[in-house]
Amino acid sequence: MNRYPMFSPQQLLSFVAVCETGSFTRAADRVYLSQSTVSQQIRRLEDALGKPLLERTSHQVQLTEEGERLLGYARRIIALNGEAHDALSDQWPDGVVRLGVPEDFAAATTSLLAQFSRAHPHIRLDVTSGLSHELRRAWQQEMLDIILVKQLTGEKANAARPEPMLWLDSAAFPAFERDPIPLVLFPLNGLYREELCQALDALGRSWRISYSSASLAALVAASAAGLGVTLLPASCRQPEHRILGAESGLPPVDNVELALFYRPDATPAQIALAGKLKDFCQLS
């Protein structure tokens, strides 16, 4: 007899949706449930484990350390559930291609992915959007076949290109002149976080974290609205932003790249999709 409590797949789906969207409201839309039902499912997960998984405030939802640990397992359980179904149903005779992409490329690549699916109707395409360190962890655990991630230059990828970065502040409600400087950034281990904090430390400026989210869209909106200074890809700049240049004392960040990884034993379909992503993202 199993001595461990069984995780409900629906509870895990709701938990992953909250983590990836940074919002109970957006998570409810994704899983086609009411917000109250999603909240109830998260509470039941927390009760079963006896540990808080999320820190909730009026502005954001942030993972606890236990939540970070559960997220990887939750994605694996959900993926295995789908693979088991497909293996027994023979619905996808040519197999599955599992792709991980950063949030800011999730919407941009949808047309490309739809074309790939139409050209390979007997292949199931599973796409996961998330933070680069989460996608890399899933890749290392062989939960994904192809990943497109942001990384510091150094690790050899199948293809890559530099990712221009900008220090961004609100044009209407500047935060850089405040003391301490409020910061808008990804959760612990998120890319750009250490670079931002270390740069301010080098300037001798005090700072505080005013807004943290796993959602890139949320960080873009929060910084533009005046909640704090952030460091993000240049493509994220909005008209409401002002760029903090050399006069601010902040250094240029030129060691970030967009990198594509797939395995040496990749299938022809995986290689074909990787090639399309390489061309689309202008990787070399």
C-alpha positions as CSV (number, residue, x, y, z in Angstrom):
1,M,0.0,0.0,0.0
2,N,1.3,3.5,-0.9
3,R,2.3,5.3,2.3
4,Y,2.5,8.6,0.6
5,P,-0.4,11.0,-0.2
6,M,-1.3,11.0,-3.9
7,F,-1.0,14.2,-5.8
8,S,-4.0,15.1,-7.9
9,P,-3.0,15.9,-11.5
10,Q,-5.6,18.7,-11.6
11,Q,-4.0,20.2,-8.5
12,L,-0.6,20.0,-10.0
13,L,-1.9,21.6,-13.3
14,S,-3.3,24.5,-11.3
15,F,-0.1,24.9,-9.3
16,V,2.1,24.9,-12.4
17,A,-0.3,27.4,-14.1
18,V,0.0,29.8,-11.1
19,C,3.8,29.5,-11.1
20,E,4.1,30.2,-14.8
21,T,1.6,33.1,-15.0
22,G,2.4,34.6,-11.6
23,S,-1.4,35.2,-11.1
24,F,-4.3,33.1,-9.8
25,T,-6.6,34.9,-12.2
26,R,-4.5,34.1,-15.3
27,A,-3.9,30.6,-14.0
28,A,-7.7,30.0,-13.7
29,D,-8.1,31.1,-17.4
30,R,-5.4,28.7,-18.5
31,V,-6.9,25.6,-16.7
32,Y,-10.5,26.6,-17.4
33,L,-11.5,26.8,-13.7
34,S,-12.7,29.6,-11.4
35,Q,-10.1,31.5,-9.4
36,S,-11.6,30.2,-6.2
37,T,-11.3,26.6,-7.3
38,V,-7.6,27.2,-8.3
39,S,-6.9,28.8,-4.8
40,Q,-8.7,25.8,-3.1
41,Q,-6.5,23.3,-5.1
42,I,-3.3,25.1,-4.0
43,R,-4.4,25.1,-0.4
44,R,-5.1,21.4,-0.5
45,L,-1.7,20.8,-1.9
46,E,-0.2,22.8,0.9
47,D,-2.3,21.0,3.5
48,A,-1.2,17.6,2.1
49,L,2.5,18.6,2.3
50,G,2.2,20.6,5.5
51,K,4.3,23.4,3.9
52,P,3.5,26.7,2.2
53,L,4.2,26.6,-1.6
54,L,3.4,30.2,-2.5
55,E,3.8,33.6,-0.8
56,R,0.8,35.7,-1.6
57,T,0.6,39.5,-1.5
58,S,-1.7,42.1,-3.0
59,H,0.8,42.6,-5.9
60,Q,2.4,39.3,-6.6
61,V,2.6,35.5,-6.2
62,Q,6.0,34.2,-5.4
63,L,7.3,30.6,-4.9
64,T,8.6,29.5,-1.5
65,E,11.7,27.3,-1.4
66,E,9.3,24.2,-1.1
67,G,7.3,25.5,-4.0
68,E,10.4,25.8,-6.2
69,R,11.3,22.1,-5.3
70,L,7.7,20.9,-6.1
71,L,7.5,22.8,-9.5
72,G,10.0,20.5,-11.2
73,Y,8.3,17.3,-9.9
74,A,4.9,18.7,-10.9
75,R,5.9,19.2,-14.4
76,R,7.5,15.8,-14.6
77,I,4.3,14.1,-13.3
78,I,2.1,16.0,-15.7
79,A,4.4,15.2,-18.7
80,L,4.6,11.5,-17.7
81,N,0.8,11.4,-17.4
82,G,0.5,12.7,-21.0
83,E,3.2,10.4,-22.3
84,A,1.6,7.3,-20.7
85,H,-1.7,8.2,-22.3
86,D,-0.1,8.7,-25.8
87,A,1.9,5.5,-25.5
88,L,-1.2,3.5,-24.9
89,S,-3.5,5.3,-27.3
90,D,-1.3,5.2,-30.4
91,Q,-2.6,8.7,-31.2
92,W,0.9,10.0,-32.1
93,P,2.7,7.3,-34.1
94,D,5.7,9.5,-34.8
95,G,6.3,10.4,-31.2
96,V,6.5,13.6,-29.1
97,V,8.7,16.7,-29.4
98,R,9.1,18.6,-26.1
99,L,10.2,22.2,-26.4
100,G,11.0,24.8,-23.7
101,V,11.0,28.5,-24.6
102,P,11.4,31.7,-22.5
103,E,8.2,33.6,-21.9
104,D,9.1,36.5,-24.2
105,F,9.4,34.0,-27.1
106,A,6.3,32.0,-26.3
107,A,3.9,34.2,-28.2
108,A,6.4,35.2,-30.9
109,T,7.0,31.6,-31.9
110,T,3.4,30.4,-32.0
111,S,3.0,30.8,-35.8
112,L,6.2,28.9,-36.4
113,L,5.1,26.1,-34.1
114,A,1.7,25.9,-35.7
115,Q,3.3,25.5,-39.1
116,F,5.5,22.7,-37.7
117,S,2.5,20.9,-36.3
118,R,0.6,21.1,-39.6
119,A,3.7,19.7,-41.4
120,H,4.0,16.9,-38.9
121,P,0.4,15.9,-38.0
122,H,1.5,12.6,-36.4
123,I,3.9,14.2,-33.9
124,R,2.6,15.6,-30.6
125,L,4.3,19.0,-29.9
126,D,4.5,19.9,-26.2
127,V,5.6,23.4,-25.4
128,T,6.6,24.7,-22.0
129,S,7.2,28.4,-21.2
130,G,9.1,29.4,-18.2
131,L,12.2,30.9,-16.6
132,S,15.5,29.9,-18.3
133,H,16.9,28.2,-15.2
134,E,13.7,26.1,-14.9
135,L,13.9,25.1,-18.6
136,R,17.6,24.2,-18.2
137,R,16.8,22.0,-15.2
138,A,14.0,20.2,-17.1
139,W,16.5,19.7,-20.0
140,Q,19.1,18.2,-17.6
141,Q,16.4,15.9,-16.3
142,E,15.6,14.9,-19.9
143,M,12.1,16.3,-19.6
144,L,12.6,18.4,-22.7
145,D,14.1,17.6,-26.1
146,I,14.9,21.2,-27.2
147,I,15.3,24.3,-25.2
148,L,15.7,28.0,-26.2
149,V,17.1,29.8,-23.1
150,K,18.8,33.0,-22.0
151,Q,22.2,32.3,-20.5
152,L,25.4,34.0,-19.6
153,T,27.9,33.5,-22.4
154,G,30.3,30.6,-21.9
155,E,28.5,27.3,-22.2
156,K,28.6,26.0,-25.7
157,A,25.2,25.7,-27.4
158,N,24.1,24.3,-30.7
159,A,23.4,27.9,-31.8
160,A,23.3,31.3,-30.1
161,R,23.3,35.0,-30.6
162,P,23.9,38.0,-28.2
163,E,20.9,39.2,-26.3
164,P,21.1,43.1,-25.9
165,M,20.1,44.2,-22.4
166,L,18.9,47.5,-21.1
167,W,18.6,49.1,-17.6
168,L,15.0,50.3,-17.5
169,D,13.2,52.8,-15.3
170,S,9.8,54.5,-15.5
171,A,9.8,57.7,-17.5
172,A,6.8,59.2,-15.5
173,F,7.7,57.9,-12.0
174,P,11.5,57.4,-11.9
175,A,12.8,55.0,-9.2
176,F,16.6,55.3,-9.7
177,E,16.9,58.5,-7.7
178,R,15.1,57.0,-4.7
179,D,17.0,55.7,-1.7
180,P,17.0,52.8,-1.3
181,I,16.4,52.1,-5.0
182,P,13.4,49.8,-5.5
183,L,14.0,46.9,-7.8
184,V,11.8,44.8,-10.1
185,L,13.2,41.4,-10.7
186,F,12.8,37.7,-11.2
187,P,12.6,35.3,-8.2
188,L,15.7,33.8,-6.7
189,N,18.0,32.2,-9.3
190,G,16.3,34.1,-12.1
191,L,18.5,35.5,-14.8
192,Y,19.6,39.1,-14.6
193,R,18.9,39.2,-10.9
194,E,22.5,38.9,-9.7
195,E,23.8,41.3,-12.4
196,L,21.4,44.0,-11.2
197,C,22.1,43.7,-7.5
198,Q,25.9,43.5,-8.0
199,A,25.9,46.6,-10.2
200,L,24.2,48.6,-7.6
201,D,26.4,47.3,-4.9
202,A,29.4,48.4,-7.0
203,L,28.0,51.9,-7.1
204,G,27.5,51.9,-3.4
205,R,23.8,52.4,-3.7
206,S,21.4,50.8,-1.3
207,W,18.5,48.9,-2.8
208,R,15.4,46.8,-1.9
209,I,13.2,44.4,-3.8
210,S,9.9,46.1,-4.4
211,Y,8.4,43.6,-6.9
212,S,9.3,40.1,-7.8
213,S,7.6,37.8,-10.3
214,A,8.3,34.8,-12.5
215,S,6.3,36.6,-15.3
216,L,8.3,38.7,-17.7
217,A,5.2,40.6,-18.8
218,A,4.6,41.5,-15.1
219,L,8.1,42.8,-14.7
220,V,7.8,44.9,-17.8
221,A,4.5,46.4,-16.6
222,A,5.8,46.9,-13.0
223,S,8.9,48.8,-14.1
224,A,7.1,51.0,-16.6
225,A,4.5,51.9,-13.9
226,G,7.3,53.1,-11.5
227,L,7.6,50.2,-9.1
228,G,11.3,50.0,-9.6
229,V,14.4,49.7,-11.7
230,T,15.0,46.5,-13.7
231,L,17.4,44.9,-16.2
232,L,15.7,43.2,-19.1
233,P,16.2,42.4,-22.8
234,A,16.1,45.4,-25.1
235,S,13.1,44.0,-26.8
236,C,11.0,44.5,-23.6
237,R,11.4,48.2,-23.6
238,Q,8.0,50.1,-23.7
239,P,7.2,53.7,-24.5
240,E,6.6,54.3,-20.8
241,H,10.2,53.3,-20.0
242,R,13.3,55.5,-19.8
243,I,16.7,53.9,-20.4
244,L,19.4,54.3,-17.7
245,G,22.6,55.0,-19.7
246,A,26.2,55.6,-18.8
247,E,25.4,58.8,-16.9
248,S,23.7,56.7,-14.3
249,G,26.9,54.8,-13.6
250,L,25.4,51.5,-14.5
251,P,27.6,49.3,-16.6
252,P,26.6,47.8,-20.0
253,V,25.6,44.2,-19.8
254,D,26.9,42.4,-22.8
255,N,27.4,38.8,-21.6
256,V,23.9,37.5,-22.1
257,E,22.9,35.3,-25.1
258,L,19.9,33.5,-26.5
259,A,21.0,29.9,-26.9
260,L,19.5,26.8,-28.5
261,F,20.2,23.3,-27.2
262,Y,19.2,19.9,-28.5
263,R,20.7,16.4,-28.0
264,P,23.3,14.6,-30.1
265,D,20.8,11.8,-30.7
266,A,17.9,14.1,-31.6
267,T,15.3,12.7,-34.0
268,P,14.9,14.1,-37.5
269,A,11.7,15.9,-36.3
270,Q,13.5,17.5,-33.4
271,I,16.4,18.6,-35.7
272,A,13.8,20.1,-38.1
273,L,12.1,22.1,-35.4
274,A,15.5,23.2,-34.0
275,G,16.5,24.4,-37.4
276,K,13.3,26.5,-37.8
277,L,13.9,28.1,-34.3
278,K,17.5,28.8,-35.3
279,D,16.4,30.7,-38.4
280,F,13.5,32.5,-36.7
281,C,15.7,33.7,-33.8
282,Q,18.6,34.5,-36.2
283,L,21.0,32.2,-34.3
284,S,24.4,31.2,-35.6
